[in-house]
Amino acid sequence: MPKINRGARSCQDQDKAIGERINMYRRAKKLSQADLGTVLGITFQQVQKYEKGVNRVSASRLVQISELLEVSIADLLGGSSRFVLSTSGHIQSLVNPPAPDSRSSYRLTDEPPADVDAWVRQADVRRGSWWPDYSAWLAERSGPLRAAPATLGNRQHRATAKAPGTYVHAG
């Protein structure tokens, strides 16, 4: 497995790619680095560092930039996006297992439009639980299955209690 560089100042290829997309969308809006920096409350040099991938863009700054450039965060991050919306509540969609007689449904789109009404018209409505769809999506992005560790924890992080943990009390 490749080693991940966790240095605070270290930038990766993804940082450079995000910076290139910021640059592309900024130029499309005919804004200078100074213009964008002024609106963001930062110097043009900082914008330049973002665009070159020298400095990482924080999540909150990415939101600001996407709003100012009128593009989605997905556009700035690159790659494909997919949106799934379950009709069940946040807990119900997790605790109700998939079943053929389920009244649940979910909507999904690949590359969703920014407009909510357009998304509702475009989204594919599927009957049943979103679990099988999510499981298939996750399997495409996962490595091979491997055995669970024989014991919990490690030298640095020792297990303090057996599952489900001492914070759970049955009454």
C-alpha positions as CSV (number, residue, x, y, z in Angstrom):
1,M,0.0,0.0,0.0
2,P,1.4,3.4,-0.9
3,K,2.4,5.7,2.0
4,I,0.2,8.8,2.4
5,N,2.1,12.0,3.0
6,R,0.2,13.7,5.9
7,G,2.4,16.8,6.1
8,A,0.4,20.0,6.7
9,R,2.1,21.9,3.8
10,S,2.3,19.0,1.4
11,C,0.1,19.3,-1.7
12,Q,-0.9,16.4,-3.9
13,D,-2.0,16.0,-7.5
14,Q,-5.6,16.6,-6.4
15,D,-4.8,20.0,-5.0
16,K,-3.2,21.0,-8.3
17,A,-6.2,19.7,-10.3
18,I,-8.6,21.7,-8.1
19,G,-6.4,24.8,-8.5
20,E,-6.5,24.3,-12.3
21,R,-10.3,24.2,-12.3
22,I,-10.5,27.3,-10.1
23,N,-8.3,29.0,-12.6
24,M,-10.4,27.8,-15.5
25,Y,-13.7,28.9,-14.0
26,R,-12.2,32.3,-12.8
27,R,-11.0,33.1,-16.3
28,A,-14.4,32.1,-17.8
29,K,-16.0,34.7,-15.5
30,K,-13.3,37.2,-16.7
31,L,-12.0,37.8,-13.2
32,S,-8.4,38.5,-12.3
33,Q,-6.8,36.8,-9.3
34,A,-6.9,40.2,-7.6
35,D,-10.7,40.4,-8.2
36,L,-11.3,37.0,-6.8
37,G,-9.0,37.6,-3.9
38,T,-10.7,40.9,-3.0
39,V,-14.1,39.3,-2.8
40,L,-12.8,36.4,-0.8
41,G,-10.8,38.7,1.5
42,I,-7.4,37.3,0.6
43,T,-4.5,38.5,-1.5
44,F,-4.1,37.7,-5.2
45,Q,-0.9,35.8,-4.2
46,Q,-3.1,33.4,-2.1
47,V,-5.4,32.9,-5.1
48,Q,-2.3,32.2,-7.2
49,K,-1.1,29.6,-4.7
50,Y,-4.5,27.9,-4.7
51,E,-4.5,27.8,-8.5
52,K,-1.0,26.4,-8.7
53,G,-1.7,23.8,-6.1
54,V,0.9,25.2,-3.8
55,N,-1.6,25.7,-1.0
56,R,-4.6,23.6,-0.2
57,V,-8.1,25.1,-0.4
58,S,-10.1,24.5,2.8
59,A,-13.6,23.1,2.6
60,S,-15.2,26.4,3.7
61,R,-13.1,28.4,1.1
62,L,-14.1,25.9,-1.6
63,V,-17.7,26.7,-0.8
64,Q,-17.1,30.4,-1.1
65,I,-15.2,30.0,-4.4
66,S,-17.9,27.8,-5.9
67,E,-20.6,30.4,-5.0
68,L,-18.6,33.3,-6.3
69,L,-17.8,31.5,-9.6
70,E,-21.3,30.1,-9.8
71,V,-20.2,26.5,-10.2
72,S,-20.9,23.5,-8.0
73,I,-18.3,22.1,-5.6
74,A,-18.4,18.9,-7.7
75,D,-17.3,21.0,-10.7
76,L,-14.3,22.3,-8.7
77,L,-13.4,18.8,-7.3
78,G,-13.8,17.2,-10.7
79,G,-14.8,13.6,-11.5
80,S,-18.3,12.4,-11.7
81,S,-20.9,13.0,-9.1
82,R,-24.0,11.0,-8.1
83,F,-26.9,12.0,-5.9
84,V,-29.3,9.6,-4.2
85,L,-32.3,10.8,-2.2
86,S,-34.2,8.3,0.0
87,T,-37.9,8.9,0.6
88,S,-37.6,7.4,4.1
89,G,-36.5,9.4,7.1
90,H,-32.9,9.5,8.1
91,I,-33.3,6.7,10.6
92,Q,-36.0,4.7,8.8
93,S,-33.8,4.4,5.7
94,L,-31.1,2.8,7.8
95,V,-33.0,0.5,10.2
96,N,-35.5,-0.9,7.6
97,P,-33.7,-3.7,5.7
98,P,-34.3,-4.2,2.0
99,A,-37.4,-6.1,1.3
100,P,-39.5,-6.9,-1.9
101,D,-42.7,-5.6,-0.2
102,S,-41.1,-2.3,0.9
103,R,-43.1,0.9,0.3
104,S,-39.8,2.8,0.2
105,S,-38.3,4.3,-2.9
106,Y,-35.4,6.5,-3.8
107,R,-34.3,8.9,-6.5
108,L,-30.9,9.1,-8.2
109,T,-29.1,10.9,-10.9
110,D,-25.6,10.9,-12.2
111,E,-24.3,14.4,-12.9
112,P,-27.2,16.2,-11.3
113,P,-28.2,19.6,-12.5
114,A,-27.9,22.6,-10.1
115,D,-31.6,23.4,-10.3
116,V,-33.7,21.4,-7.8
117,D,-36.8,21.4,-9.9
118,A,-34.9,20.1,-12.9
119,W,-33.3,17.4,-10.7
120,V,-36.7,16.2,-9.5
121,R,-37.9,15.9,-13.1
122,Q,-34.7,14.2,-14.2
123,A,-34.1,11.8,-11.3
124,D,-34.8,8.2,-11.8
125,V,-37.3,6.9,-9.2
126,R,-36.6,3.4,-8.0
127,R,-38.8,1.2,-5.8
128,G,-37.4,-0.5,-2.7
129,S,-34.4,0.2,-0.5
130,W,-31.3,2.2,-1.6
131,W,-29.1,-0.4,0.1
132,P,-28.6,-2.8,-2.8
133,D,-27.7,0.2,-5.1
134,Y,-25.3,1.6,-2.5
135,S,-23.8,-1.8,-1.9
136,A,-23.1,-2.2,-5.7
137,W,-21.7,1.3,-6.0
138,L,-19.4,0.7,-3.0
139,A,-18.2,-2.7,-4.3
140,E,-17.0,-1.0,-7.5
141,R,-14.8,1.3,-5.4
142,S,-13.6,-1.2,-2.8
143,G,-10.6,-3.5,-2.7
144,P,-10.8,-7.2,-2.1
145,L,-12.5,-8.5,1.0
146,R,-10.0,-9.4,3.8
147,A,-10.4,-11.1,7.1
148,A,-11.3,-9.1,10.2
149,P,-8.4,-8.6,12.7
150,A,-8.3,-11.3,15.3
151,T,-8.1,-8.7,18.1
152,L,-9.2,-5.2,18.5
153,G,-6.9,-2.2,18.7
154,N,-3.1,-2.1,18.2
155,R,0.0,-1.0,20.1
156,Q,-0.9,2.7,19.7
157,H,-4.7,2.4,20.1
158,R,-5.6,-0.2,22.7
159,A,-9.2,-1.5,22.9
160,T,-10.8,-0.2,26.1
161,A,-13.9,-2.3,26.1
162,K,-15.7,-5.0,24.2
163,A,-18.4,-3.9,21.7
164,P,-20.8,-2.2,21.8
165,G,-18.8,-0.2,24.4
166,T,-19.3,1.0,28.0
167,Y,-21.2,4.0,26.8
168,V,-24.2,1.8,25.8
169,H,-26.4,0.8,28.7
170,A,-29.4,-1.5,28.3
171,G,-32.0,-0.6,30.8
